[in-house]
């Protein structure tokens, strides 16, 4: 490699580094302005400005290399003469035989159907979930949610995920989707939708009653046989606006829950029927008072018969 090629290579590398530094610096400043924590925001913004300063230095370096690189190099290294090669004898081309038969190209089959990539739909809230809304559906336009972080467990005192990951092996019982937020307002409706392979498997929608900024989470608790292997996606909404989305993978076949044999019902003894209550004896009616016999009237005296004399016979004349 000669001096000129080396200078051109150095200029190319300086320009390439300049473009990378400008891109990284601008992205760092933009992302830093969205971070709610003051120290992290200052760190990202200061790093972005350092990258822009480094890009400016590369721009100055590439200018000086292009303007003064070769003269300075030649002042230290004298240019050597490059020998000119003498032309060699060019052989005359031989006669090229023309083919007598030209094969006709076969017809290339054109596919009748061209597979065009489908457009990924924008996340939205299903109508059956919308019917459960009770809060405000138009949130503060400045609300921001961070990217979702998934874990099996969480420190519920600080809402910090424990051993976050994106791939989980069965058996699984609980998955947490944690996030940070800012500029939330009480009374607004927020929703978390859990999908597996594009199918809605779990949802929660509540009215916000927390702080304006901090950390939060949504979790799904299910039996191990319900965590089927596949790609899971969690979508976060504030009102009707989609704010954040994240994916994780569940591997391995889930545990099959063995049904517990229910004990057969033991036939209970039938209750012995209590003896019927003996009715009390009926009250005996007192005998009616017998009236005393009435006094019998004394018989009247019977008159005595007197002897009546028979008439004497009358003599017949």
Secondary structure by P-SEA (a helix, b strand, c coil): ccaaaaaaaaaaaaaaaaaaaaaaaaaaaaaaaacccaaaaaaaaaaaaaaaaaaaaaaaaaaaaaccaaaaaaaaccbbbbbbbcccccccccccccccccccccccccccccccccccccccccaaaaaaccccccccccccccbbbbcccccccccccccccccccccccbbbbbbccccccccbbbbbbbbcccccccccccccccccccccbbbbbbccccccccbbbbbbbccccccccbbbbbbcccccccccccccccccccccccccccccccccccccccccccccccccbbbbbcccccccccccc
